[in-house]
Amino acid sequence: MFIDYITLMLINMVAGLFLLAYYLYEGIDNPRQKQWIPGFGIVGAIALVTGLHMILTWPIISSFNIAFGETTVLFGALFMATAIALSQGWELLTIAIYAFFVGLVAIVIGSRIISLGLTKQPLISGIGFILTGLGGICAAPTLYWKNRTWRLIGVAVLILAGLIWGFIGYNAYWIHLEGFQKWVPTPMR
């Protein structure tokens, strides 16, 4: 049996997407920016640790290590950089530019998951990647355009992506608890 902690990665991403949506909705213009540091930091740390482990050890089957591991590292780097930038009072523009390219990766991966029929629900997973990627691509305009309607559209996209990943992640927890209930570590076999 292989190690599978994609569930943890997915729920961490759900928390991050909802946190980011709330930040766009209420916190982006708030002078108290430091209150967002712990949330962005937690999401970033979990994503970096799990993503790096996945891309360095390839613990699961197929190209899922690329699709989930590499995008999780990029996602984690964005959230950690945001936490650091907020703690130092730095501008977020360079992070938003980086998010554009991370968003492109997510859209490519989402499109490819759909075209190859990867995962148990390729259309839903692909759409989740694509919506999450759109959030990254639109980060700079959402951050700097003071247009409330544009920001609300960004919030809606992030929430929709979060709901998709939540559906997949919580469903996977339900299935994994049954599927792994008889798993025994190698030394105990």
N, CA and C atoms as a LAMMPS dump frame, in Angstrom:
ITEM: TIMESTEP
0
ITEM: NUMBER OF ATOMS
567
ITEM: BOX BOUNDS ff ff ff
-5.0000000000000000e+02 5.0000000000000000e+02
-5.0000000000000000e+02 5.0000000000000000e+02
-5.0000000000000000e+02 5.0000000000000000e+02
ITEM: ATOMS id mol type element x y z
1 1 1 N 0.843 -1.177 0
2 1 2 C 0 0 0
3 1 3 C 0.883 1.233 0
4 2 1 N 0.469 2.248 -0.658
5 2 2 C 1.244 3.468 -0.777
6 2 3 C 0.768 4.517 0.222
7 3 1 N 1.579 5.523 0.424
8 3 2 C 1.216 6.641 1.3
9 3 3 C 0.359 7.602 0.483
10 4 1 N -0.777 7.998 1.037
11 4 2 C -1.662 8.908 0.31
12 4 3 C -2.183 9.975 1.259
13 5 1 N -1.613 11.158 1.159
14 5 2 C -2.062 12.272 1.988
15 5 3 C -2.573 13.421 1.127
16 6 1 N -3.039 13.085 -0.057
17 6 2 C -3.646 14.111 -0.906
18 6 3 C -4.862 14.719 -0.207
19 7 1 N -5.53 13.932 0.628
20 7 2 C -6.668 14.476 1.379
21 7 3 C -6.227 15.674 2.222
22 8 1 N -5.131 15.533 2.936
23 8 2 C -4.6 16.629 3.742
24 8 3 C -4.282 17.834 2.863
25 9 1 N -3.658 17.587 1.726
26 9 2 C -3.3 18.664 0.813
27 9 3 C -4.546 19.385 0.291
28 10 1 N -5.578 18.608 -0.015
29 10 2 C -6.812 19.195 -0.545
30 10 3 C -7.52 20.057 0.494
31 11 1 N -7.66 19.559 1.703
32 11 2 C -8.364 20.322 2.724
33 11 3 C -7.551 21.552 3.126
34 12 1 N -6.244 21.445 3.115
35 12 2 C -5.4 22.619 3.345
36 12 3 C -5.648 23.659 2.252
37 13 1 N -5.772 23.199 1.013
38 13 2 C -6.044 24.123 -0.078
39 13 3 C -7.424 24.757 0.064
40 14 1 N -8.399 23.97 0.505
41 14 2 C -9.742 24.512 0.736
42 14 3 C -9.661 25.647 1.753
43 15 1 N -8.966 25.397 2.858
44 15 2 C -8.815 26.433 3.878
45 15 3 C -8.126 27.666 3.294
46 16 1 N -7.086 27.432 2.492
47 16 2 C -6.368 28.556 1.881
48 16 3 C -7.219 29.346 0.913
49 17 1 N -7.996 28.658 0.092
50 17 2 C -8.847 29.359 -0.879
51 17 3 C -9.934 30.177 -0.18
52 18 1 N -10.537 29.608 0.862
53 18 2 C -11.549 30.365 1.607
54 18 3 C -10.922 31.534 2.368
55 19 1 N -9.738 31.32 2.927
56 19 2 C -9.026 32.402 3.601
57 19 3 C -8.708 33.531 2.617
58 20 1 N -8.222 33.165 1.444
59 20 2 C -7.9 34.167 0.431
60 20 3 C -9.161 34.896 -0.048
61 21 1 N -10.25 34.156 -0.208
62 21 2 C -11.513 34.784 -0.612
63 21 3 C -11.953 35.798 0.442
64 22 1 N -11.841 35.424 1.696
65 22 2 C -12.23 36.341 2.778
66 22 3 C -11.306 37.552 2.819
67 23 1 N -10.016 37.319 2.57
68 23 2 C -9.056 38.424 2.511
69 23 3 C -9.437 39.406 1.405
70 24 1 N -9.787 38.885 0.234
71 24 2 C -10.198 39.76 -0.868
72 24 3 C -11.493 40.497 -0.542
73 25 1 N -12.391 39.818 0.13
74 25 2 C -13.699 40.397 0.434
75 25 3 C -13.612 41.491 1.497
76 26 1 N -12.835 41.225 2.553
77 26 2 C -12.865 42.143 3.681
78 26 3 C -11.501 42.66 4.126
79 27 1 N -10.45 41.921 3.879
80 27 2 C -9.175 42.272 4.489
81 27 3 C -8.186 43.02 3.639
82 28 1 N -8.362 43.014 2.347
83 28 2 C -7.336 43.56 1.461
84 28 3 C -7.094 45.058 1.684
85 29 1 N -8.132 45.778 2.041
86 29 2 C -7.989 47.221 2.27
87 29 3 C -7.962 47.57 3.758
88 30 1 N -7.99 46.559 4.6
89 30 2 C -7.97 46.766 6.042
90 30 3 C -6.564 47.167 6.472
91 31 1 N -6.432 48.208 7.282
92 31 2 C -5.08 48.609 7.717
93 31 3 C -4.417 47.582 8.647
94 32 1 N -5.187 46.672 9.231
95 32 2 C -4.648 45.647 10.136
96 32 3 C -4.269 44.385 9.336
97 33 1 N -3.249 44.473 8.533
98 33 2 C -2.839 43.366 7.669
99 33 3 C -2.197 42.209 8.434
100 34 1 N -1.594 42.489 9.563
101 34 2 C -0.876 41.442 10.299
102 34 3 C -1.799 40.35 10.824
103 35 1 N -3.086 40.625 10.946
104 35 2 C -4.003 39.601 11.437
105 35 3 C -4.128 38.422 10.469
106 36 1 N -3.71 38.613 9.223
107 36 2 C -3.821 37.563 8.206
108 36 3 C -2.598 36.653 8.177
109 37 1 N -1.526 37.044 8.844
110 37 2 C -0.261 36.301 8.788
111 37 3 C -0.399 34.849 9.262
112 38 1 N -0.995 34.586 10.43
113 38 2 C -1.054 33.185 10.882
114 38 3 C -1.793 32.267 9.91
115 39 1 N -2.919 32.708 9.395
116 39 2 C -3.685 31.87 8.465
117 39 3 C -2.91 31.556 7.202
118 40 1 N -2.335 32.599 6.584
119 40 2 C -1.556 32.369 5.368
120 40 3 C -0.323 31.509 5.675
121 41 1 N 0.273 31.718 6.845
122 41 2 C 1.46 30.951 7.225
123 41 3 C 1.168 29.473 7.438
124 42 1 N 0.067 29.167 8.117
125 42 2 C -0.297 27.759 8.353
126 42 3 C -0.538 27.041 7.033
127 43 1 N -1.335 27.651 6.169
128 43 2 C -1.638 27.036 4.869
129 43 3 C -0.346 26.834 4.074
130 44 1 N 0.493 27.861 4.055
131 44 2 C 1.742 27.769 3.303
132 44 3 C 2.676 26.696 3.833
133 45 1 N 2.8 26.595 5.156
134 45 2 C 3.704 25.605 5.749
135 45 3 C 3.25 24.177 5.446
136 46 1 N 1.959 23.905 5.637
137 46 2 C 1.451 22.552 5.361
138 46 3 C 1.616 22.209 3.883
139 47 1 N 1.324 23.155 3.009
140 47 2 C 1.453 22.899 1.572
141 47 3 C 2.909 22.661 1.182
142 48 1 N 3.814 23.459 1.707
143 48 2 C 5.229 23.266 1.362
144 48 3 C 5.749 21.917 1.837
145 49 1 N 5.444 21.556 3.064
146 49 2 C 5.953 20.289 3.613
147 49 3 C 5.397 19.099 2.835
148 50 1 N 4.076 19.058 2.654
149 50 2 C 3.489 17.903 1.968
150 50 3 C 3.857 17.881 0.486
151 51 1 N 3.853 19.045 -0.143
152 51 2 C 4.195 19.103 -1.564
153 51 3 C 5.644 18.716 -1.829
154 52 1 N 6.557 19.231 -1.011
155 52 2 C 7.965 18.878 -1.186
156 52 3 C 8.186 17.387 -0.963
157 53 1 N 7.551 16.83 0.06
158 53 2 C 7.699 15.392 0.285
159 53 3 C 7.205 14.614 -0.929
160 54 1 N 6.08 15.034 -1.466
161 54 2 C 5.504 14.306 -2.602
162 54 3 C 6.405 14.379 -3.838
163 55 1 N 6.938 15.563 -4.137
164 55 2 C 7.75 15.652 -5.36
165 55 3 C 9.138 15.046 -5.194
166 56 1 N 9.601 14.908 -3.962
167 56 2 C 10.924 14.32 -3.743
168 56 3 C 10.885 12.802 -3.574
169 57 1 N 9.736 12.249 -3.174
170 57 2 C 9.676 10.808 -2.911
171 57 3 C 8.699 10.044 -3.8
172 58 1 N 7.814 10.713 -4.485
173 58 2 C 6.791 10.102 -5.335
174 58 3 C 6.092 8.952 -4.599
175 59 1 N 5.361 9.247 -3.509
176 59 2 C 4.746 8.173 -2.72
177 59 3 C 3.451 7.604 -3.302
178 60 1 N 2.875 8.254 -4.286
179 60 2 C 1.621 7.745 -4.843
180 60 3 C 1.813 7.363 -6.301
181 61 1 N 0.824 6.701 -6.856
182 61 2 C 0.941 6.181 -8.211
183 61 3 C 0.78 7.286 -9.259
184 62 1 N 1.297 7.016 -10.423
185 62 2 C 1.016 7.801 -11.625
186 62 3 C 1.571 9.221 -11.552
187 63 1 N 1.06 10.037 -12.43
188 63 2 C 1.501 11.428 -12.522
189 63 3 C 0.814 12.32 -11.493
190 64 1 N 0.09 11.727 -10.552
191 64 2 C -0.543 12.507 -9.49
192 64 3 C 0.5 13.227 -8.642
193 65 1 N 1.711 12.651 -8.56
194 65 2 C 2.787 13.303 -7.818
195 65 3 C 3.132 14.652 -8.441
196 66 1 N 3.061 14.739 -9.75
197 66 2 C 3.317 16.001 -10.448
198 66 3 C 2.134 16.937 -10.253
199 67 1 N 0.943 16.451 -10.587
200 67 2 C -0.251 17.298 -10.555
201 67 3 C -0.512 17.864 -9.169
202 68 1 N -0.449 17.03 -8.162
203 68 2 C -0.775 17.496 -6.811
204 68 3 C 0.456 17.971 -6.05
205 69 1 N 1.582 17.278 -6.197
206 69 2 C 2.782 17.658 -5.452
207 69 3 C 3.357 18.994 -5.877
208 70 1 N 3.586 19.15 -7.17
209 70 2 C 4.218 20.38 -7.641
210 70 3 C 3.313 21.592 -7.465
211 71 1 N 2.025 21.435 -7.759
212 71 2 C 1.127 22.586 -7.577
213 71 3 C 0.983 22.934 -6.095
214 72 1 N 1.064 21.934 -5.225
215 72 2 C 0.985 22.218 -3.791
216 72 3 C 2.21 22.987 -3.313
217 73 1 N 3.379 22.663 -3.834
218 73 2 C 4.583 23.43 -3.486
219 73 3 C 4.424 24.886 -3.933
220 74 1 N 3.958 25.084 -5.153
221 74 2 C 3.77 26.444 -5.664
222 74 3 C 2.73 27.198 -4.833
223 75 1 N 1.632 26.534 -4.514
224 75 2 C 0.57 27.112 -3.682
225 75 3 C 1.14 27.49 -2.303
226 76 1 N 1.904 26.566 -1.725
227 76 2 C 2.5 26.818 -0.414
228 76 3 C 3.481 27.972 -0.436
229 77 1 N 4.286 28.05 -1.485
230 77 2 C 5.238 29.152 -1.604
231 77 3 C 4.513 30.492 -1.672
232 78 1 N 3.413 30.538 -2.405
233 78 2 C 2.621 31.777 -2.494
234 78 3 C 2.082 32.187 -1.127
235 79 1 N 1.56 31.233 -0.384
236 79 2 C 0.982 31.564 0.912
237 79 3 C 2.059 31.925 1.936
238 80 1 N 3.187 31.232 1.908
239 80 2 C 4.282 31.585 2.821
240 80 3 C 4.836 32.971 2.478
241 81 1 N 5.025 33.241 1.197
242 81 2 C 5.528 34.551 0.786
243 81 3 C 4.55 35.656 1.181
244 82 1 N 3.259 35.37 1.066
245 82 2 C 2.256 36.355 1.469
246 82 3 C 2.337 36.613 2.971
247 83 1 N 2.463 35.567 3.766
248 83 2 C 2.58 35.735 5.217
249 83 3 C 3.813 36.571 5.568
250 84 1 N 4.932 36.278 4.914
251 84 2 C 6.169 37.03 5.179
252 84 3 C 6.012 38.478 4.732
253 85 1 N 5.454 38.689 3.542
254 85 2 C 5.263 40.052 3.032
255 85 3 C 4.36 40.87 3.956
256 86 1 N 3.284 40.266 4.422
257 86 2 C 2.386 40.983 5.334
258 86 3 C 3.081 41.296 6.659
259 87 1 N 3.911 40.367 7.131
260 87 2 C 4.61 40.6 8.398
261 87 3 C 5.628 41.73 8.291
262 88 1 N 6.172 41.912 7.097
263 88 2 C 7.198 42.941 6.895
264 88 3 C 6.638 44.243 6.319
265 89 1 N 5.348 44.234 5.974
266 89 2 C 4.746 45.425 5.374
267 89 3 C 5.145 45.634 3.924
268 90 1 N 5.536 44.553 3.249
269 90 2 C 5.949 44.646 1.853
270 90 3 C 4.734 44.66 0.934
271 91 1 N 4.936 45.177 -0.252
272 91 2 C 3.904 45.145 -1.293
273 91 3 C 3.722 43.707 -1.785
274 92 1 N 2.54 43.398 -2.281
275 92 2 C 2.231 42.046 -2.744
276 92 3 C 2.333 41.885 -4.266
277 93 1 N 2.775 42.905 -4.969
278 93 2 C 2.789 42.853 -6.437
279 93 3 C 3.629 41.709 -6.985
280 94 1 N 4.841 41.522 -6.48
281 94 2 C 5.688 40.453 -7.035
282 94 3 C 5.099 39.076 -6.752
283 95 1 N 4.404 38.933 -5.625
284 95 2 C 3.737 37.659 -5.32
285 95 3 C 2.586 37.448 -6.299
286 96 1 N 1.868 38.522 -6.616
287 96 2 C 0.763 38.426 -7.579
288 96 3 C 1.279 38.07 -8.974
289 97 1 N 2.439 38.594 -9.342
290 97 2 C 3.033 38.242 -10.64
291 97 3 C 3.407 36.757 -10.647
292 98 1 N 4.018 36.291 -9.567
293 98 2 C 4.347 34.874 -9.443
294 98 3 C 3.073 34.032 -9.514
295 99 1 N 2.008 34.493 -8.859
296 99 2 C 0.727 33.778 -8.858
297 99 3 C 0.168 33.629 -10.271
298 100 1 N 0.432 34.594 -11.131
299 100 2 C -0.013 34.501 -12.525
300 100 3 C 0.544 33.236 -13.175
301 101 1 N 1.832 33 -13.007
302 101 2 C 2.471 31.844 -13.641
303 101 3 C 2.08 30.53 -12.96
304 102 1 N 1.894 30.573 -11.653
305 102 2 C 1.392 29.396 -10.938
306 102 3 C -0.023 29.078 -11.424
307 103 1 N -0.833 30.125 -11.628
308 103 2 C -2.185 29.939 -12.142
309 103 3 C -2.192 29.284 -13.512
310 104 1 N -1.257 29.686 -14.373
311 104 2 C -1.151 29.053 -15.696
312 104 3 C -0.859 27.554 -15.563
313 105 1 N 0.035 27.21 -14.645
314 105 2 C 0.353 25.793 -14.415
315 105 3 C -0.908 25.033 -14.002
316 106 1 N -1.676 25.606 -13.078
317 106 2 C -2.893 24.941 -12.603
318 106 3 C -3.895 24.749 -13.74
319 107 1 N -4.011 25.73 -14.617
320 107 2 C -4.938 25.611 -15.753
321 107 3 C -4.47 24.532 -16.725
322 108 1 N -3.171 24.487 -16.991
323 108 2 C -2.626 23.443 -17.865
324 108 3 C -2.884 22.062 -17.258
325 109 1 N -2.595 21.914 -15.97
326 109 2 C -2.799 20.624 -15.319
327 109 3 C -4.279 20.254 -15.301
328 110 1 N -5.147 21.206 -14.99
329 110 2 C -6.581 20.922 -14.995
330 110 3 C -7.075 20.486 -16.354
331 111 1 N -6.622 21.168 -17.387
332 111 2 C -7.006 20.801 -18.753
333 111 3 C -6.5 19.411 -19.111
334 112 1 N -5.281 19.116 -18.683
335 112 2 C -4.683 17.812 -19.002
336 112 3 C -5.348 16.68 -18.215
337 113 1 N -5.739 16.944 -16.983
338 113 2 C -6.463 15.93 -16.205
339 113 3 C -7.76 15.571 -16.911
340 114 1 N -8.447 16.578 -17.43
341 114 2 C -9.695 16.33 -18.161
342 114 3 C -9.412 15.547 -19.439
343 115 1 N -8.412 15.976 -20.21
344 115 2 C -8.16 15.324 -21.497
345 115 3 C -7.646 13.895 -21.352
346 116 1 N -6.911 13.596 -20.275
347 116 2 C -6.393 12.246 -20.056
348 116 3 C -7.338 11.376 -19.235
349 117 1 N -8.365 11.978 -18.659
350 117 2 C -9.292 11.224 -17.82
351 117 3 C -8.662 10.77 -16.513
352 118 1 N -7.734 11.567 -15.978
353 118 2 C -7.076 11.223 -14.718
354 118 3 C -8.012 11.482 -13.545
355 119 1 N -7.775 10.879 -12.437
356 119 2 C -8.548 10.908 -11.19
357 119 3 C -9.876 10.181 -11.387
358 120 1 N -10.561 9.952 -10.285
359 120 2 C -11.851 9.259 -10.352
360 120 3 C -12.935 10.16 -10.929
361 121 1 N -12.746 11.462 -10.802
362 121 2 C -13.697 12.434 -11.335
363 121 3 C -12.922 13.493 -12.112
364 122 1 N -12.456 13.157 -13.321
365 122 2 C -11.559 14.065 -14.038
366 122 3 C -12.17 15.433 -14.361
367 123 1 N -13.444 15.479 -14.686
368 123 2 C -14.052 16.771 -15.028
369 123 3 C -14.093 17.686 -13.807
370 124 1 N -14.518 17.155 -12.681
371 124 2 C -14.596 17.974 -11.469
372 124 3 C -13.197 18.385 -11.008
373 125 1 N -12.257 17.441 -10.996
374 125 2 C -10.879 17.762 -10.603
375 125 3 C -10.266 18.797 -11.549
376 126 1 N -10.483 18.596 -12.831
377 126 2 C -9.949 19.539 -13.821
378 126 3 C -10.515 20.929 -13.632
379 127 1 N -11.807 21.02 -13.402
380 127 2 C -12.435 22.324 -13.178
381 127 3 C -11.891 22.953 -11.893
382 128 1 N -11.668 22.14 -10.866
383 128 2 C -11.077 22.653 -9.629
384 128 3 C -9.711 23.279 -9.875
385 129 1 N -8.866 22.589 -10.645
386 129 2 C -7.557 23.141 -10.989
387 129 3 C -7.706 24.421 -11.812
388 130 1 N -8.598 24.409 -12.784
389 130 2 C -8.767 25.566 -13.667
390 130 3 C -9.256 26.782 -12.885
391 131 1 N -10.25 26.599 -12.031
392 131 2 C -10.747 27.73 -11.238
393 131 3 C -9.684 28.252 -10.279
394 132 1 N -8.95 27.342 -9.655
395 132 2 C -7.876 27.763 -8.766
396 132 3 C -6.821 28.539 -9.564
397 133 1 N -6.528 28.047 -10.764
398 133 2 C -5.579 28.747 -11.63
399 133 3 C -6.056 30.127 -12.035
400 134 1 N -7.348 30.257 -12.306
401 134 2 C -7.895 31.58 -12.633
402 134 3 C -7.703 32.556 -11.48
403 135 1 N -7.816 32.034 -10.258
404 135 2 C -7.546 32.876 -9.093
405 135 3 C -6.129 33.425 -9.114
406 136 1 N -5.173 32.588 -9.489
407 136 2 C -3.785 33.04 -9.58
408 136 3 C -3.559 34.008 -10.727
409 137 1 N -4.131 33.706 -11.868
410 137 2 C -3.959 34.582 -13.035
411 137 3 C -4.532 35.968 -12.772
412 138 1 N -5.618 36.015 -12.047
413 138 2 C -6.294 37.3 -11.788
414 138 3 C -5.828 37.96 -10.495
415 139 1 N -4.776 37.443 -9.868
416 139 2 C -4.332 37.986 -8.586
417 139 3 C -3.927 39.456 -8.684
418 140 1 N -3.122 39.817 -9.656
419 140 2 C -2.653 41.207 -9.752
420 140 3 C -3.8 42.188 -10.001
421 141 1 N -4.663 41.933 -11.001
422 141 2 C -5.771 42.875 -11.177
423 141 3 C -6.701 42.923 -9.959
424 142 1 N -6.933 41.781 -9.339
425 142 2 C -7.813 41.747 -8.171
426 142 3 C -7.197 42.515 -7.014
427 143 1 N -5.883 42.437 -6.891
428 143 2 C -5.165 43.108 -5.821
429 143 3 C -5.125 44.623 -6.019
430 144 1 N -4.935 45.056 -7.258
431 144 2 C -4.675 46.474 -7.489
432 144 3 C -5.819 47.273 -8.087
433 145 1 N -6.763 46.63 -8.72
434 145 2 C -7.925 47.37 -9.186
435 145 3 C -8.845 47.558 -8
436 146 1 N -9.216 48.749 -7.746
437 146 2 C -10.08 49.031 -6.591
438 146 3 C -11.549 48.854 -6.969
439 147 1 N -11.804 47.951 -7.893
440 147 2 C -13.161 47.697 -8.382
441 147 3 C -13.793 46.594 -7.538
442 148 1 N -14.81 46.952 -6.78
443 148 2 C -15.459 45.998 -5.866
444 148 3 C -16.094 44.832 -6.629
445 149 1 N -16.691 45.106 -7.773
446 149 2 C -17.318 44.043 -8.569
447 149 3 C -16.28 43.022 -9.006
448 150 1 N -15.143 43.488 -9.495
449 150 2 C -14.071 42.583 -9.919
450 150 3 C -13.615 41.717 -8.751
451 151 1 N -13.457 42.336 -7.594
452 151 2 C -13.028 41.574 -6.415
453 151 3 C -14.076 40.543 -6.01
454 152 1 N -15.34 40.903 -6.11
455 152 2 C -16.403 39.952 -5.764
456 152 3 C -16.43 38.768 -6.728
457 153 1 N -16.114 39.023 -7.983
458 153 2 C -15.996 37.919 -8.949
459 153 3 C -14.837 37.009 -8.534
460 154 1 N -13.727 37.609 -8.143
461 154 2 C -12.584 36.83 -7.654
462 154 3 C -12.941 36.008 -6.429
463 155 1 N -13.687 36.608 -5.514
464 155 2 C -14.138 35.894 -4.317
465 155 3 C -14.996 34.698 -4.719
466 156 1 N -15.914 34.917 -5.659
467 156 2 C -16.808 33.835 -6.108
468 156 3 C -16.018 32.695 -6.75
469 157 1 N -15.022 33.022 -7.567
470 157 2 C -14.196 31.987 -8.217
471 157 3 C -13.439 31.18 -7.163
472 158 1 N -12.853 31.87 -6.185
473 158 2 C -12.105 31.168 -5.129
474 158 3 C -13.022 30.29 -4.283
475 159 1 N -14.207 30.783 -3.963
476 159 2 C -15.147 29.984 -3.17
477 159 3 C -15.61 28.764 -3.965
478 160 1 N -15.905 28.95 -5.242
479 160 2 C -16.323 27.816 -6.072
480 160 3 C -15.215 26.762 -6.153
481 161 1 N -13.98 27.219 -6.367
482 161 2 C -12.845 26.284 -6.387
483 161 3 C -12.721 25.583 -5.035
484 162 1 N -12.855 26.333 -3.952
485 162 2 C -12.773 25.743 -2.621
486 162 3 C -13.869 24.711 -2.369
487 163 1 N -15.065 24.993 -2.852
488 163 2 C -16.163 24.035 -2.695
489 163 3 C -15.894 22.747 -3.47
490 164 1 N -15.352 22.885 -4.669
491 164 2 C -15.013 21.695 -5.464
492 164 3 C -13.964 20.862 -4.741
493 165 1 N -12.876 21.509 -4.298
494 165 2 C -11.817 20.771 -3.608
495 165 3 C -12.315 20.216 -2.284
496 166 1 N -13.219 20.942 -1.61
497 166 2 C -13.796 20.43 -0.373
498 166 3 C -14.616 19.173 -0.617
499 167 1 N -15.429 19.194 -1.663
500 167 2 C -16.226 18.023 -2.02
501 167 3 C -15.322 16.822 -2.276
502 168 1 N -14.276 17.036 -3.065
503 168 2 C -13.353 15.944 -3.384
504 168 3 C -12.596 15.496 -2.135
505 169 1 N -12.081 16.446 -1.367
506 169 2 C -11.255 16.12 -0.202
507 169 3 C -12.014 15.422 0.904
508 170 1 N -13.182 15.937 1.27
509 170 2 C -13.948 15.304 2.35
510 170 3 C -14.482 13.943 1.92
511 171 1 N -14.851 13.836 0.665
512 171 2 C -15.273 12.545 0.127
513 171 3 C -14.109 11.546 0.181
514 172 1 N -12.914 12.013 -0.149
515 172 2 C -11.73 11.142 -0.103
516 172 3 C -11.423 10.693 1.32
517 173 1 N -11.591 11.582 2.295
518 173 2 C -11.396 11.167 3.69
519 173 3 C -12.35 10.025 4.032
520 174 1 N -13.596 10.165 3.621
521 174 2 C -14.603 9.147 3.902
522 174 3 C -14.175 7.791 3.318
523 175 1 N -13.707 7.818 2.08
524 175 2 C -13.303 6.593 1.38
525 175 3 C -11.983 6.054 1.933
526 176 1 N -11.02 6.929 2.197
527 176 2 C -9.701 6.482 2.672
528 176 3 C -9.783 5.812 4.041
529 177 1 N -10.652 6.301 4.916
530 177 2 C -10.75 5.685 6.239
531 177 3 C -11.181 4.228 6.139
532 178 1 N -12.015 3.924 5.173
533 178 2 C -12.405 2.527 4.964
534 178 3 C -11.29 1.753 4.254
535 179 1 N -10.759 2.342 3.195
536 179 2 C -9.769 1.649 2.378
537 179 3 C -8.454 1.368 3.091
538 180 1 N -8.1 2.21 4.052
539 180 2 C -6.824 2.048 4.753
540 180 3 C -6.991 1.424 6.135
541 181 1 N -8.185 0.997 6.503
542 181 2 C -8.41 0.523 7.867
543 181 3 C -7.625 -0.738 8.214
544 182 1 N -7.235 -1.545 7.234
545 182 2 C -6.477 -2.772 7.516
546 182 3 C -5.009 -2.638 7.157
547 183 1 N -4.575 -1.425 6.832
548 183 2 C -3.188 -1.211 6.477
549 183 3 C -2.289 -1.415 7.707
550 184 1 N -1.174 -2.083 7.477
551 184 2 C -0.199 -2.353 8.543
552 184 3 C 1.179 -1.93 8.039
553 185 1 N 1.96 -1.223 8.857
554 185 2 C 3.317 -0.857 8.431
555 185 3 C 4.153 -2.099 8.138
556 186 1 N 5.085 -2.006 7.226
557 186 2 C 5.904 -3.13 6.784
558 186 3 C 6.559 -3.892 7.943
559 187 1 N 7.168 -3.22 8.933
560 187 2 C 7.812 -3.982 10.021
561 187 3 C 6.847 -4.814 10.859
562 188 1 N 5.541 -4.489 10.818
563 188 2 C 4.562 -5.201 11.633
564 188 3 C 3.855 -6.315 10.873
565 189 1 N 4.22 -6.511 9.603
566 189 2 C 3.572 -7.551 8.802
567 189 3 C 4.145 -8.901 9.072
